[in-house]
Amino acid sequence: MYKIIACDLDETLLSDDRSISKENIEAIHKAKALGVKFVPATGRGFNTVDSTLKELGLFDQENEYVISYNGGAITENKGSRLLHFEGISFELASKLYKRGLEYNVCIHIYTKEMVYVYGYTKEEKEYLASRMEVTEIFDDNIDFLKEQEIVKALYMNTDYTYLQQIEEDLKDLTQNVDVSYSSNRYIEFNHKGVNKGNGLLSLAELLGVKQEEMIAIGDNYNDLSMIKAAGLGVGVRNVVDGMKKDCDYITKADNNESAVAEVIRKFILKL
């Protein structure tokens, strides 16, 4: 019996219009009634998922959890109780910021409370609308964040090949960095070993859940570690091609067609 479903949000649970389908919500409720925990696992911060938790009936609930910042934080929903946090140093964030200025990218710097964005394009504003609030910045440094805890940094460009080239260029900076890709537009930089897979394993250890008792569902490379970590790793139909070989199951439905409900019906409800 599966006890945890860890699920990515954007392009997996959420439709392209950022909604959650009625079918997904009903299936999650049925799984929860059977004692299965539904754990959102996102690259975004915990403070951006309140509306999703409310729709799923998980908001401010005891013994319910969120994995955020690609595994950089694990939070119990009740009282937003932070159970685990691991970010990057200010020095690394500053170097990534300054190097990012050399490229045609939008730069995000994540703290616990806010996302600061440089080069905030119209396209990025439209994409982030209803997903999270950000503060636009214009300086060539982030010295104002020296005293704050920084979770991660990322660059945005919708040209995946271009982002891959940037990853090659930054090898001198990323020896102790976990590099991943998400939403077909981001290259993300977390502390070494910080990823959704390790976040899921940490939560499972906390709850006394075995690896084989977990399902992980995702669509992009920042989900790959948890898809590999779970007993059943699922890619939605719109999963990136390079990950398909690592998935135990690919849904027939995509994120706009209640793919998560398909997984719950097949593997939890046995329908």
QUIBELGI-V357745 format. One record per residue. N is the residue number from 1. RES is the residue in one letter. PHI is phi in whole degrees, -180 to 180 (NA if undefined). PSI is psi as a letter, one per 30 degrees, with the letter a starting at -180 (none if undefined). BURIAL is # if it has 9 or more other C-alpha atoms within 8 Angstrom, else .. Layout:
BEGIN
N_RES_PHI_PSI_BURIAL + N_RES_PHI_PSI_BURIAL
END
This chain:
BEGIN
1_M_NA_k_. + 2_Y_-78_k_# + 3_K_-115_f_# + 4_I_-134_k_# + 5_I_-114_j_# + 6_A_-97_k_# + 7_C_-135_k_# + 8_D_-62_l_# + 9_L_-99_d_# + 10_D_-65_k_# + 11_E_67_g_# + 12_T_-127_d_# + 13_L_-74_e_# + 14_L_-84_k_# + 15_S_-72_l_# + 16_D_-61_f_# + 17_D_-87_g_. + 18_R_74_g_# + 19_S_-94_l_. + 20_I_-112_k_# + 21_S_-68_l_# + 22_K_-58_e_. + 23_E_-63_e_. + 24_N_-64_e_# + 25_I_-61_e_# + 26_E_-63_e_# + 27_A_-67_e_# + 28_I_-64_e_# + 29_H_-62_e_# + 30_K_-67_e_. + 31_A_-65_e_# + 32_K_-62_e_# + 33_A_-63_f_. + 34_L_-91_g_. + 35_G_92_g_. + 36_V_-90_k_# + 37_K_-83_k_# + 38_F_-103_j_# + 39_V_-115_j_# + 40_P_-60_k_# + 41_A_-129_j_# + 42_T_-132_l_# + 43_G_-79_f_# + 44_R_-78_l_. + 45_G_-82_l_# + 46_F_-58_e_# + 47_N_-72_f_. + 48_T_-99_f_# + 49_V_-109_g_. + 50_D_-55_e_# + 51_S_-65_e_. + 52_T_-65_e_. + 53_L_-62_e_# + 54_K_-65_e_# + 55_E_-62_e_# + 56_L_-91_f_# + 57_G_73_g_. + 58_L_-112_f_# + 59_F_-67_k_# + 60_D_57_h_. + 61_Q_-97_k_# + 62_E_-70_k_. + 63_N_61_g_. + 64_E_-124_k_# + 65_Y_-139_l_# + 66_V_-133_k_# + 67_I_-100_k_# + 68_S_-126_l_# + 69_Y_51_h_# + 70_N_59_h_# + 71_G_99_f_# + 72_G_-69_f_# + 73_A_-145_k_# + 74_I_-124_k_# + 75_T_-129_k_# + 76_E_-82_k_# + 77_N_-63_e_# + 78_K_-65_j_# + 79_G_69_g_. + 80_S_50_h_. + 81_R_-80_j_. + 82_L_-76_k_# + 83_L_-100_f_. + 84_H_-153_k_. + 85_F_-146_k_. + 86_E_-150_j_# + 87_G_-112_a_# + 88_I_-112_l_# + 89_S_-73_l_. + 90_F_-60_e_# + 91_E_-59_e_. + 92_L_-67_e_# + 93_A_-59_e_# + 94_S_-64_e_# + 95_K_-65_e_. + 96_L_-64_e_# + 97_Y_-63_e_# + 98_K_-67_e_# + 99_R_-68_e_. + 100_G_-63_f_# + 101_L_-64_f_# + 102_E_-82_f_. + 103_Y_-117_l_. + 104_N_-86_i_. + 105_V_-138_l_# + 106_C_-94_k_# + 107_I_-104_k_# + 108_H_-115_k_# + 109_I_-120_k_# + 110_Y_-100_k_# + 111_T_-108_l_# + 112_K_-62_e_. + 113_E_-107_f_. + 114_M_-150_l_# + 115_V_-112_k_# + 116_Y_-103_k_# + 117_V_-126_k_# + 118_Y_-111_k_# + 119_G_72_h_# + 120_Y_-75_j_# + 121_T_-81_l_. + 122_K_-60_e_. + 123_E_-61_e_. + 124_E_-71_e_. + 125_K_-60_e_# + 126_E_-67_e_. + 127_Y_-67_e_. + 128_L_-83_f_# + 129_A_-55_k_. + 130_S_72_f_. + 131_R_-94_e_. + 132_M_-164_l_. + 133_E_-90_k_# + 134_V_-134_l_. + 135_T_-115_k_. + 136_E_-79_k_. + 137_I_-126_l_. + 138_F_-132_f_. + 139_D_-77_l_. + 140_D_-93_g_. + 141_N_-153_l_. + 142_I_-121_h_# + 143_D_-59_f_. + 144_F_-67_f_. + 145_L_-100_g_. + 146_K_-54_e_. + 147_E_-95_g_. + 148_Q_-102_l_. + 149_E_-79_k_# + 150_I_-107_k_# + 151_V_-87_e_# + 152_K_-163_l_# + 153_A_-131_l_# + 154_L_-151_l_# + 155_Y_-117_k_# + 156_M_-116_k_# + 157_N_-159_k_# + 158_T_-80_g_. + 159_D_-92_j_. + 160_Y_-63_e_# + 161_T_-62_e_. + 162_Y_-64_e_. + 163_L_-64_e_# + 164_Q_-63_e_. + 165_Q_-66_e_. + 166_I_-61_e_. + 167_E_-58_e_. + 168_E_-62_e_. + 169_D_-63_f_. + 170_L_-96_g_. + 171_K_-56_e_. + 172_D_-68_f_. + 173_L_-101_f_# + 174_T_-110_g_# + 175_Q_-61_e_. + 176_N_-113_h_. + 177_V_-128_k_# + 178_D_-92_j_# + 179_V_-103_k_# + 180_S_-145_l_# + 181_Y_-124_k_# + 182_S_-150_l_# + 183_S_54_g_. + 184_N_54_h_. + 185_R_-155_f_# + 186_Y_-122_k_# + 187_I_-111_k_# + 188_E_-115_k_# + 189_F_-126_j_# + 190_N_-113_l_# + 191_H_-61_k_# + 192_K_-54_k_. + 193_G_88_f_. + 194_V_-91_j_# + 195_N_-157_l_# + 196_K_-64_e_# + 197_G_-64_e_# + 198_N_-68_e_# + 199_G_-62_e_# + 200_L_-66_e_# + 201_L_-64_e_# + 202_S_-65_e_. + 203_L_-65_e_# + 204_A_-62_e_# + 205_E_-63_e_# + 206_L_-60_e_. + 207_L_-95_f_. + 208_G_71_h_. + 209_V_-103_k_# + 210_K_-81_l_. + 211_Q_-56_e_# + 212_E_-72_f_. + 213_E_-99_g_# + 214_M_-122_k_# + 215_I_-114_k_# + 216_A_-124_k_# + 217_I_-126_k_# + 218_G_-161_a_# + 219_D_-136_f_# + 220_N_-138_l_# + 221_Y_-64_f_# + 222_N_-74_f_# + 223_D_-95_f_# + 224_L_-61_e_# + 225_S_-62_e_# + 226_M_-78_f_# + 227_I_-63_e_# + 228_K_-75_e_# + 229_A_-76_e_# + 230_A_-78_l_# + 231_G_-63_e_# + 232_L_-127_j_# + 233_G_-102_k_# + 234_V_-119_k_# + 235_G_-107_k_# + 236_V_-71_l_# + 237_R_-56_e_# + 238_N_-87_g_# + 239_V_-59_k_# + 240_V_-63_k_# + 241_D_-57_e_. + 242_G_-65_f_. + 243_M_-99_f_# + 244_K_-58_e_# + 245_K_-66_f_. + 246_D_-94_f_# + 247_C_-94_k_# + 248_D_-77_f_. + 249_Y_-150_k_. + 250_I_-115_k_# + 251_T_-69_l_# + 252_K_-76_f_. + 253_A_-94_l_# + 254_D_-98_a_# + 255_N_-67_f_# + 256_N_-90_f_# + 257_E_-125_g_. + 258_S_63_h_# + 259_A_-61_e_# + 260_V_-65_e_# + 261_A_-61_e_# + 262_E_-59_e_# + 263_V_-64_e_# + 264_I_-66_e_# + 265_R_-62_e_# + 266_K_-77_e_# + 267_F_-106_f_. + 268_I_-107_e_# + 269_L_-85_f_. + 270_K_60_h_. + 271_L_-95_none_.
END
